[in-house]
Amino acid sequence: MKKNILITGGAGFIGSHVVRLFVTKYPDYHIFNLDALTYAGNPENLKDIENAPNYTFVKGDITDEKFIPELFQKHNFDGVIHLAAESHVDRSITDPFAFIRTNVFGTCNLLNAAKNAWKENYEGKRFYHISTDEVYGALEFDGSFFTEETSYDPHSPYSASKASSDHFVRAWHDTYGLPVVVSNCSNNYGANHFPEKLIPLAIHNIKNNKPIPVYGKGENVRDWLWVNDHARAIDIIFHKGKNGETYNIGGHNEWTNIDLIKKLCEIMDRKLGREQGTSVQLITFVKDRAGHDLRYAIDASKLQRELGWEPSLQFEEGLEKTVDWYLANQEWLDNVTSGNYQKYYASQYEGR
């Protein structure tokens, strides 16, 4: 069946992988990629599919109260996959109100537009909200995991804004009957990741013999998932998930930050032909981040049990693929780190 699907934040890291998957896997769907092209939005991430007949890029802001309802009326969307968000914790500490505007108000603006456009005729419609494991707070080193029933306990402006948006999505379901699903995912890694994040930053700095900053003692633990596996999970949840349900997505793959960086140093030394132990000397411990959660770990057994999803890659294999991609795409990395991509695409989409 021909469907019009709106994917928000589709020029970003995770969003671009979701857009590519849907455009290539579902030729009968028309995918509309809505992105404001802030610092993390880069249409170059989708160069390979930008001319596909079932793909349209739309430059726009999810907080725009006039534009968003008009977009829904114009294209009669059958579904929304909502990834657009401010997502970097350090930035949220510096400018929390930017996160409130985008993550909370922007989500509510989309929810209301969907409700009004669909006019409670919800047959075949779906609003899918992508969230984060950070809304659950932090875990101790006690073998426990975040489940879909874990109480929310956000500790940063970023996670608080995402927790708030999750609540609003569920409120629109409970109050207006909007058909929604929510997923909360662990840390992602892979190609096209904005290089202020840990893994691409470390790869870039190692390659250029720059210090690798590590917060505190590097003891914080994260559960890492290959971004393509996250995109696969989103595909399955969008099509097979049950309305009103939440699904946790994780890699069952916990690493301390310092062990992860040491593994990257080992891989990079091998790939660059350096003597083993060279890059690890670049590790530089810096003052810990305010409110830095100790450990995240996701129990994704509900998603596996009910919808049949599981990760496809072991972490070491995924890291190898990720390093290979960054080493083979130096021009992309240079454009992003220099900011040149923003100037180029600002002129390309001016007035749209």
LINWOLIN-V842310 format. One record per run of one state. SS is the DSSP state (hx for helix, st for strand, lp for the rest). FROM is the first residue (numbers start at 1). LEN is the number of residues. If there is no record, write none. Layout:
BEGIN
ss,from,len
SS,FROM,LEN
SS,FROM,LEN
END
This chain:
BEGIN
ss,from,len
lp,1,2
st,3,6
lp,9,4
hx,13,13
lp,26,3
st,29,7
lp,36,7
hx,43,7
lp,50,5
st,55,5
lp,60,7
hx,67,9
lp,76,3
st,79,4
lp,83,6
hx,89,6
lp,95,1
hx,96,23
lp,119,7
st,126,7
hx,133,4
lp,137,9
st,146,1
lp,147,10
hx,157,20
lp,177,3
st,180,6
lp,186,1
st,187,3
lp,190,8
hx,198,10
lp,208,4
st,212,4
lp,216,5
st,221,6
hx,227,14
lp,241,5
st,246,4
lp,250,4
st,254,3
hx,257,16
lp,273,6
hx,279,4
st,283,4
lp,287,8
st,295,1
lp,296,2
st,298,1
lp,299,2
hx,301,7
lp,308,7
hx,315,14
lp,329,1
hx,330,9
lp,339,1
hx,340,9
lp,349,4
END
